[in-house]
Amino acid sequence: MKMTHKIGIFHNTLIILIGLTFFLSACSLDFSSWFNSSPTAPSPITSDQPDLSYTKVTFRAKPPANAPKGNITLEILDEVTGLAMNPQRYPMIENSDGSFQLELIFPIGSVVKYRYLRGDFPYFVEYNAHGEQVRYRMAAVNYPLFVEDTIAGWTDFRFNGLTGTIKGQVFDASTKAPFPNALVCVGGIQTLTASDGSFIVENIAEGIHNLVVYSIDGSFQTFQQGAVVAADSTTLALTPLTPSRFVNVTFIVQTPPTNLQGVPVRMVGNIYSLGNTFAEVNGGFSVIAARAPLLTNVAENAYAITLRLPAGFDLRYKYTLGDGFWNAEHDQSGGFVLRQLIVPQNDTTITDQVTSWQSVNTQPITFLVSAPNNTPLEDSVSIQFNPYTWTNPLPMWPLGNNQWLYVLYSPLNMFNSLQYRYCRNDQCGHADDLATAGTQAEGYPLVVSSESQIRRDEIKAWSNWNTTSSSTEIVAPTPQSRLNDFVRGIEISPNYNPTWQPYLFWGMNKISLLKANTTVLTPGWSYVNVGTPNFEPVAGKDSLWLDNIQAIQTIQQANMTAWLYPHLRNGSEVWSEPHLEKAWWENWFERYHTFAIHFADLAAQTSTPALILGGPQVAPALPAGVLPSGEASGVPDFADERWQSIVENVRQRYNGKLGWSIQITDKSPTIPEWVVERMDFLYVQLVIPSLYSSSTPQDDRLSQVEDYLDTILLPIRESTGKPIVVAINLPSAITDSSICNNENCLTLETFFPPLSPTEQFTPDLQLQADSYSALLSAINERSWIDGVVSQGFYPPAAIQDASSSIHGKPASDVLWYWFLGWSGNNP
């Protein structure tokens, strides 16, 4: 029997709204109760360390042969402020052999980040042998040091010489346990180690290089050694590391007085826990403000925080009302401040004084903005500045009643004008003020002056957010109660961005309120080389080891189970044509083996009960694999053997359930025998044409779904005997015939949020809700289906775009109705 139910679209935020309404009602301009947390050559400001010693470092650089001639400059970089924003540059001296040399003095324990420049300003920046601008090289200063580097190329001269490879493994010197997530830097190229401690750096210019292994969270001491790379050969590097011992460091800082008592102060730095992403995220900046900790306001203009830090670590840090660039502390002359602390061996207290937040010869600009009444109360408003391109968003300061404040003090002396805009939860470009919406949008213009300014703005509407207090009408039968092991799941969009991390708590709680019992994380690695091929974790594009651990813990704290379904990214070019070389496939399977082991180890370490392998992104590598175009992929005969070996090795490291992901359309696929024998369940991504067509009547949609499940999916269940969890990617878009199986059509992965700005779709929220209603009604009558997962959830913000995310859309009410009923409760 079908019944009609009306469910408020905000049902799953009711508890949040009640708490936050009370919270916001008590707001004033005193912020002190809002942001509490746990209590030689020119160089960064060093904290009071009387026993600090210094030593000499000699840099010797060999420029590429046949490159344009010119003076060479050593550029020492500041990753906290921004690599391009606060460099120190020192001219080098040319030797008789054409190399260049320079001696500098540094505190012992320093880790120097640097690169080379050629010519005079504007300089030509060095490029590595990959044809990429060098982000930075590294040198660990523990004794008098001679650093020898080979420069591969310049902005105007790309590398065209011979290359070699370094393969290595990073491990604990005493226990031999591997170290994952270590940053390896050599030849101006960076990579991160896998869970087994392995790394590979290809296409390094032949010559002498400095190899540095660095811990992004300080868990081990920095390792360094010279490396000789020969052409067309592989250099092996076994790197034993010493684990760090952590101490408590309390920072107490006195800040300059402002008109706002208790204004939120953050501490940003060069370590993961202080907001460093180790990537250029927006505008070339590495630090994201919302990822950095807030200090506790302990007295008027006084703040404190206690951090667990690794003894001996070279900490570069600063205090800020924004991030490392915007609203950070300045010295008396108006220059950027960067502090240095070689973390002592015992617990200690550091006392600092901020001279000024303000640029010289400028006055602050105050932004007062009113947000729409339908702004979700769990959301925060961010402000984003564009001096030359859009930079990382900054959280504004809440005043209550949808009023938000931000005061910009610096570095206004660097610009005559800039643009700004507002967004929700740092998701600028996707959850914007409607007047400045989009990744390439123009912002509100702002002219910098020597007089203070107040900008009063009103956000009339948010883009991708039109909802008022409406309700969703659901015409559906009564849910049949399912067993506790029936999977009621939500899968996170694989299009990760580092700005998501601070907002995962709210996203996971929204999923929990849908009565889901499982959240499927989709971490990934990115292709960095198609020709070899190679894929690896890339900071700024992929969620890193520590990001994934945090996300899993957040899911578990929301009383849900976390599953892992790792993805390979940027694979369209890889599978654009067949690969006929055996060596290509050998490399691909070697890398996928490392990839699978990496996430098996992550799942084992975090007690994640299920790991899913496979999926459309690896389908061309299966036996008899085909490309998205329908052409044979060229996969060799040994593919079946390689896959079995991968699965067997995963089994040896991980005791949880293994799932295999397949995508099916209009016919049952051929499933390899080893999948049936060795996998615990199938994760089946359905592509049912009627669910993507707005012209199909709802009754016809339901009957077509039922026929699809019985004639295509049920035979898979019967022939394999494996439990089936249905995964569904349903865009809220008018797509009709746009999704199909030839190269001229869109893939469902196109609709994972955030949507590409090059794709324009008309949102149809009701189509998505109707399609979910038909699918879930059909699944309700089929007890042989063991679970259902909604794919593409966008965790940092509710958006009503054309993507497959249900966050903030009527489809979320449909899922809530069914998930609640299947859990044994009445909707």
N, C-alpha and C positions, 0 to 999 in steps of 0.2 A: 504494500500500500504506500502510495506517495503522500507526503505531507508537505505543507508550505511552512517555512520557518523564516522569520525576519531576524537577522543578527546584525547588531551595530558593528560597523567596520573597525571601530576602536575598542572592541571588546577586550582585546589582548593588551591594552595599555591602561586598563582601569586602575589597577593597583598602583602603577607608576604615576598616573595622573593625580590620584588622591594625595600621594606622598609629596610630589613635587609642587602641587598647588599650595599646600601648607608651607613647604620650604620657601617658595618664591614670595609668599605674602609678607615675610618678615624682612625683606631686603631694604637696604639703604646704601648710601655711598661709603659706608664703612665695610670694607671687604674682609676684615680680619677673621671673621668666623666662617668664611666661605671656602678657603683654600688651604686648610691645615693638612699637614702630612707628618710623618715621623720626624719626632725631633732628630866684556869681550865683544863679540859681535852682538848687535842689538838682539834681544831675545824676549820671550814672554816674561811677564812679571812672575818671579819665583816667590813662593810663600816663604815665611821665615824658617829657614833651614840652615842653621849655623854650620853644620857639618857637611854641607854640600860641597863636593869636589868637582873639578873641571878637567877636561882632557882635550887633546887635539884630534881633529878628524881631517884627513887629507882626501879630497875628492879628485879623481882623475877620470876624465871622460874622453873617449875616442869617437870623433864625429864620423858619419858615414863617408866612405870614399865616393868621389865624384859629385858630392853634394856642393851646393853654393857655399863659398867661403864667408866667414864673418866671425866676429867675436862671440864667445860663448859665455853665457851668464848662468850661474847657479841660482835657482829660485826655490827658496824654502817656503813651504805652504802651510796655511792655517786652515785645517779642515773644519774647525768649529765655526769660525766666522763665515767661511766660504772660500774654496780653493782659489778663486780669482780675485778675492776682495781684500785680502790682507797679507800679500806675499812680502818676503824680504829677499832682495836681489843683490848678488855679489858677482862682479866681473871676475872671470877666471883668467889665468895667465897661460899663454900658448907655449908648449914645449917644442923642442927642435924636431920631434917626430910627428908633429901635427896634432898631438893630444893637448888637452887643456887641464889645468890643475889649480886647486885652491885649498888653503888651510883655514879652518875655522875652529873656534873653541866652543864646547858645549858642556853642560852639566853631565856628570856621569850618571847613567841610567836613562838618558834621553833617547827617544825614538824619533828620528828626524824624517819628515816627509818632504820630498823635494823632486824637482825635475829640471831639465835644461832648456835654455832659450838660446836663439841665435840672432845676431844682429842687434840693432838698436830699436828703441820703441817706435812703432808697435812691433813687438818681437815675433819671430817665428818659433812656435812651440814644438817641442819634440814629439814625434809620433813613433809608436812601436811597429813591429813588423806585421801586425794585423791590419795596419792602416788606420789605427785609432789614436787619437790624441792621448798621450800618457796622462793618466789621472795623477798618480804620484809614484815615485820610488821610495824605498825605506832604507834607513840605516840605524842599527842599534848601537848606541854609544856606551860601551861598558869598559873601555880601555882605549889607549891610543889606537886609532883606526885608520886603515888605508882602504878606501872604497874605490873599486875600479868598475867602470860602466862602459858599455858599448851602446852608442846611440844608433838607432835604426833609421830614422828619417825625421823630416821636418814638415811643417805645414805646407811648404811649397816643394817638397822633395820626398816622395813616398818610397818606401823601402822596395828594392828590387834585387836583393842579394840572396845568399844561401841561408837556410835556417836549420835548426835542430829542435829537439824536444827534451823536456825534463819531466820524468815521471818520479814520483816519490810517495812516501808514506810518513805520516806524522803520528808519533806514539809517545806514551808515557815512558820516560827513561827507566823507571824502576819496575813498573807493573807490565809494561809492553802493551797496555790497553790503548786503542786508537783514540785520537782526538778529532771529532767532527767539527765543522764550522770554523776551521782555522783559515785566516786570510794568508794566502801565499802570494808574494810579490817578487817578480824577477823580470828583468828586461823591460820594465815599464808595463808589464802585463800582470793582471791580478786574477786569482781564482780562489775558490773555497774548497776545503777538503770535504770528502764524503764521510759517511758514518764510520767506515773502516779506516779512516785517516788517509786515504789515497787521494792523490791529485795528479793532474796532467796539464802541462803547459806546452802547447804546440807553437810552431812558427816563431821561435825565438831567434833573433839575428845571431849568427855565429860570432863567438868572441867570449870575452870575460864579463861575467855579470855577478851582481850581489843578490843572493837568495835570502829572503827574510820570511819567516813564518811568525804570524802575529795573532794573538787572541783578541777577538773583538769584544769579549766580556772580561778579559784579564784572567781567565782561568789557568793559563800557563805563562811561563816567562818567554819573552821573545827569543827566537832562535835565528841565527845568522851564519852564513858561510858563503865563501866564494864558489862560483860554478863556472866551469869552462864548457861552452856549448860548441860542439863540432857540427859541421854541415852534414845533413842527411843521417844523423845518428841520434840516439837517445841516451841522455845522461840520467843515471839513477841517483836519487837523493833520499837516503834514509835519515829522518830528522828526529832524534830523541829529544823530548821536551821535559822540562821540570815543572810540575804543578805549582801554582801559586798558593801562598798562604794568605788568607784574608784577614783584615783588621778593620776595626770600627774607626771611622774618621768623622768627627763632628765639625761642621762648618758653621761659623757664626759670622754674619755679615751685617754691617751697618750701611744703610742705604741713604741717599740724599732725600731730604723731605720733599713730598709732593702734596698736591691738594687733595689727594685721595688716601685716606688712612687704610692701611692693610691691603694695598694694591697687590695682586698676585705676582710673586717673584719666582722665577724658575732658575734652575742650575743646569746649564748645558755643557757638553764636553765631548771628548774624543772617544768615549767608551759607550758601549751599547746601552747601558742603563741610564745614560744622560742624553738620550735622544739621537745618537748618531746612527744613521742607517748605512753608512759606508757606501753610499751611492749618491749621485746627483739626482735628486728627485724632481724638483721644479726650480728652474732658473739656475741650476748648478750648485744648489745648496744641499748639504748632507744632513743637517739637523732639522727635525720636525718638532715644533714646540710642544704639541700635545703629547708627544712621547717622552718628554723630559719631566722630571719630578718638580713639584711645587714645594717651596720651603714653608716652614711654619712661621707665622708672624708672632714672635715671642715678646715684643715690646714695640714701642713707637719707633718706626723706621729700623727695626732690628728683626732679623730672620735667622732661622737655623734649620739644619738638616743633618742627620747622621746616615752615612753610607757605609756599606760593606765594600771595601776596596782591596785589590790585590797588593800586598806589600811589594815595593820595588817598581810598581807600575808608573810610567810617565803619564801623569794625568794633566791634560790641557783642558781648562775649563773657564767659564765666565758666568756672571749673573746677568739676568735679562728680564725684561717685561714682555719679551716676545720670543725670538729665537737667537741664533748666534749672530745674525746680521741686523735684523730689525729690533730696535729698542734695547739693544745690549749696552753694557757699560762702556764708558769712554774715559780717557785720561784727561788731564787738564788742557792739553793742546787740542783735544777733540779727536784723537786717534783711537782706533779700536783697542780694547784691552783683551789680552789673552793671558791667562794665568797658568803657571806650571807648578806642579807638585810631584816630586818623586815620593811616592807614598812610603811613609816610614814603616819600620818593622813592628811597631807596637801601636796600640790604640792611641789616638791623639786628637787634639782639637786645634783647628785652624781658624784664626780670626782675620777677616778681610774687611776692607772698606771700599765701597763703591764711590768714586769721585763724582761721576755724573752719568745720567741716562741720556743727556742731551748733546746734540751736535753744536759746534761753535757757530756763532753768528746766525742762529736760527731759533725759532720759537715753536713750541709743540702745536700739533694739530689734533683737535678733539673731534671724535666721531661719535655722534649720538644717533642711534638708528632704532626705528620702531618696526618690529616684525609683525607679519599678519597674525590674526587671532587663531588661525587654524594651524599654526606652527606646532608640531608635536612637542609636548611639554618636556619630554626627555631629551630633545634636541638642544644643541648649543648653536650659536651663530658665530661664524668665522669671518674675518676680514682678510682680503688678499690684495697685495700690492703688485703693480706692474711698472717698474722703472724702465725696463727694456724688454722683459718678458714676464709672464706670471710666475711669481715666486711661491714658496710654501705658505699656505694659509696659516693665520694666527687666531687662536681662540679669543673672542671678545669677552668682556666682563659683564656679567648679568646684573641688571638693576631690578628685575621683577616686572611683571605685567607686560611681557614681550618687549621690554626696553633693554638695549644693550649699549655698552660704552667701550671705547678704546681711545687711548691717548698715544699718539705717535710722536716720540721725541727725537729719534735718530734712525739712520744717518742722513738727515735731510740736506746736509751740506753737499752731498754727492750728486744731487739732482736739481734741475730747475723745475721739472714737472714730472708727474707720474699719473697712473690711473689706479683706481681701486674698485673693489666690488665685494659683495657679501654672498655667503653660501651657508649651508647647514652642515655641521659636523665635519668641517674641513673638506667636504666633497665638492670643491669648486670645479666647475665644468660639467657637473652632473646634477647637483642639488642647489641651483643658483637662484639668486634674485632674478625674477623673470625679465627685468629690464637689461640684464647683462649676462644672459644665459649662453652657455656653450664654451668649449675649450678654447676657441679662438676669438671670443667676444671682446668688444671694446668695453672698457670700464668707465666709471665716472671720472672726468678729468679733474686734476688737482694741480694748482700752481704753487710751488713752494715760495714762501716769502719770509722776511725778517720779523714779521708780526705774527702773533698767535692767531689761530683760526679755529672756528667751530663749524663742523659740517653736520647739519641736521637732515637726516635722510629717512624716508619711509619706504619700506619694502612693500609694495602693493600686493605682490603675489610671488609665490615661489614657483620656479619652473618644475614641471613634473610633479606638481602637488596641488590638486584642485579640490581635495576632499573637504566636505563639511560633515556635519553629524548625520550622515546618511546611514541607511541599513541595506543589507544584502538579502534579497529574497532567494531562498533555497527551496526548490521543489525536488524532494528526494525521499526515498524510502527510509525506514528506520534502520540505523546501522546495526549489524549483527556483531555482538561482542566477540572479540578475538582474544587469543591467548596472549600472555604477557610478552612472548618472544616475537609477536607480529611486529614488523618494523614500521613505525610511523616516523618517517624521516624527512629531513630537509638537507639538501646538498648546497654548499656554499659555492658561489660563482668562482671559477678558477682564475678570473682576471684580477689577481691580487694587486693591491697598492699599499705601500708602507703607511699611508695615512689611515688605513682601516684599523690598525692595531689598537689605538686608544678607545675605539668605539665598539669593540667586539663584545664587551660586557652587555651593552644594551641590545645588540643584535642577537646574542645567544639567549638573553632573557625573553626577547620577543618570540623566538622559536619555541622556547619552553612553554610560553603561554598559549601556543597553538596546540598544546598537548602532544607535541612530538616527543618521542623517546630516544631519537637518534639524530645526531648531526654529522653529516659526511663532509669532512674537510678535503679540499682539493689542492694541496700544495703541489709545486711543480719545479721542474728544471727547464731551462731555455736552451734551444740550439744556439751555439756560438760558432759553429763551423759546419757547413753543409758538405764540403768536399771530402772531409775525412771519414765520417762525420763525428761531431762531438756535441754533447749537451751536458750542462752543469748548473748548479745553483748560481744565479746572478743577482747580486744585491740590487735592490730597487725594482726588480721585476718579479722575483720569486720570494715567497715567504721563507725566511731562513730557519735554521734548526731551532734557535731560541724563539722565534716568532711562533713556530708550530707548537712548541711545548706550551707556550703561554695560551695559545688558542685551545689546545686540548684541555688544559687545566680550567679554562673559563667554561667550556662545555660541561665538564664534570661538576663544577661548582653550581651549574644550573640544573643539576640532577638529570642529566642526559648522558647517553653513551656516545662517545666519539668514534667514528670510523675514518679511515684514511683511504682516499682514492687519488693517488698521485697522477699528475698530468705532465705531458711534454708540450712545451709551448713553442710558438713560432715555427710550426712544422709544415706550413703550406708550401714553402719553397723546397723543402726536403722531398715532399711527395708530389712535386710538379712533373716529374719525369721518371722513367724507369732507371734503376741502377743495375748494371750488368757486371760490375767488377766484384769478384769474390772478396777482395780486401776491404771494399767499402762495407759490405755486410758483416765481415768479421769485426770491424771497428764498431759498427752499430750495435751488434749483440754484446760486445764487451762493455760498451757504455751503458746499455740497458740493464745488464747484469748488475753493474755498480749502482745504478739508479734504483733498481728493485731492492737490493740489499740495504741501501740507505734508508728507505722508508720502512722496510721490515724491521730494521734496528730501532728506528724512531717509534714504531708501533709497539715493539717489545719493551722499550725503556719506559713508555708512558702507559703501559697496560691497556693499550687500545685493543678491543676484542675482535676487530675485523679489519682486514687489509684487502683492497680491491686492486687488481692489476688488469692490464689490457685496455680496452676502449678504442674508439674510432681512431685515435692518434697513432696507434700501433698496428691497426688492421692490415696495412700493406706489408708488414713484416711477418705475417702469419703464413703458413704453408698455402701455396696457390693464391697469395695475396694480390689484391688489385689496388690501383691508385684511385683517388676520388674521381678521376675522369673515366674510370672503367677499364683502363689499360692495365695489363699485367705489370706488377711492380718489379719483376726481375728477381724476386727473392729466391735464393738457392735451395738446393735439396736438403742442406744440413739445417734448415730453419727449425724443423720439428725437433731435432736433437738439441739444438741450442735452447729452445723454449723449455724443454723438459729439464735441462740442467739448471736453468734459472729458477724454475719453480722448486726443484729439489733443494737448491742452496738456500732459498728463502725459507723453506720448511725447517731447515736445520737451525735457523736463527730466530724463528718466530713460531710460537705455539698457538696463536689465535686462529680464527677462521680466515680462510683465503677465499676471496670471491674473484670471479672473472667477468669483466664487463664486455658485453656485446651490444651492438646496435642493430636492430632489425626493422625492416620496412615492410615490403609486401610479400615476403616469403621467408620461410624458416631457413636460417643460414646453416652451413656445414660447420659443426663444432668439432675441433680436433679431439681425438680420443684422449689425449693426455689431460685436456681440460676436464672431461667427464671423470677420469680416474683420480685426479689429484686435487681438484678444487672442491670446496665445501658448498658453495652456492653460486648461482648465476645472478649477475646484476645486469638486468636487461633494459636497455634504453629503447623505448618504443617510439616509432615514427608512424603515427596513424593519420593518414591524409585528412580524414573528416574533422579531426581536432584542430586543424589549422585553417579551416575554411569558414568564413563568416556567412556563406550562403547556404550552409547545410542546416535544415531544421533540427531542433534539439532532439526530437524523437528519432529522426534518421541518424543523427550523430550517435545516440546511445546504441541503436541497433547495429550500426557499423562497428562500433567499438566492441560490442559483445561478439560479433562474428569474428573480428580480428583476434580477440583473445582466445576464442575456441578453436579457430582453424590454423592459427600461426603460432601462438604462444603455448597453448596446451600440448601440442605434439612435442615441443621442446621439453616440457616438464615430464612428459611420459617417457620419452626416449632416453633422457639423461638421468632421470630419477633425482635430480638436484632441486633443492629449494630455489624458488625464483623470487627475487625482489625486483619489482618494477620501478624503473626510474623514468621520469617524464620531464621533458623540457617543453613547456608550453608558453610561447611568447604572448604578451598582451598586445598583439599587433594584427592588422589586416594583412595576411600573407597569401592566402589562397594558394595559387600554384607556384609561389616563389620557392617553396621548399621541396626539393626533389633530388634525384640522384645523378644528374649530369652536371658537367662542369660549368654550365651557364646559370645554375641555380644556387641559392644560398644554402649553407649548412645550418643546422640548428645551433652550432657553436657560435654563429654570428650574433645570436640573441642573448648570450651571457653578458650580464652587466659588468661594468658600464659599457654602453653601446659606443661603437666607433663613431666619431663625428662625420665620417664619410658615408655612413648609412642613415637614410632617412625613411622612417616608417611612421604610419599613422597608428597611434595607440588605440586599442579596442579592449578595454578592461573587462567588458561584459563577455566578449568572446572567450577570454582566458577563463573566467569564472564558469561559463557554461561548459567549456571543454573539460575542466576539472570535475564538474558535477557529473558529466556523462561517464568519464573514466572511473571515478570513484564509486559511482552507483553500480557499474558493471563489476568492478573488483569486489564489491560488497557481497555479490552473489556467488563468488568463486573462491571457495575455501582453500583451493590448491595454490593460490597466490600467497606468498609468505611475507609480503611487505610492499610498501609503496613509498617512493622518495620523490619529492618535488625538487627539481634541479634549478640552479641559477640564482639562489637567494643572495641579495645584496645586503651584507650585514651592517655597513656603517650608517645607512639612512634609508628611510622609506621613500621610494620614488614611484611615481605613476607614469612611467615611460612605456615604451613598446617592448622592453626586455622581458626575459622569462622570470625575473624576480617577482615573487608574490608579496614582498614586503610592502605593506601599506595599500594593498589592492583588494578588491572584493574577493578574489580567489583565496585570500588568506582566511576569510570567513568560511568558505567552502571546506577548506582543509580542516579548520578548527572543528566544524560540525562532525566530519567523519572521524577525525583523530579522537575526539572526545568520545564519540559513540563506540568506536572500536576498543577504547580503553576500558569499556564497561560502564560508562556513565551516560546519562541521558542528556542530550543537547538542550 
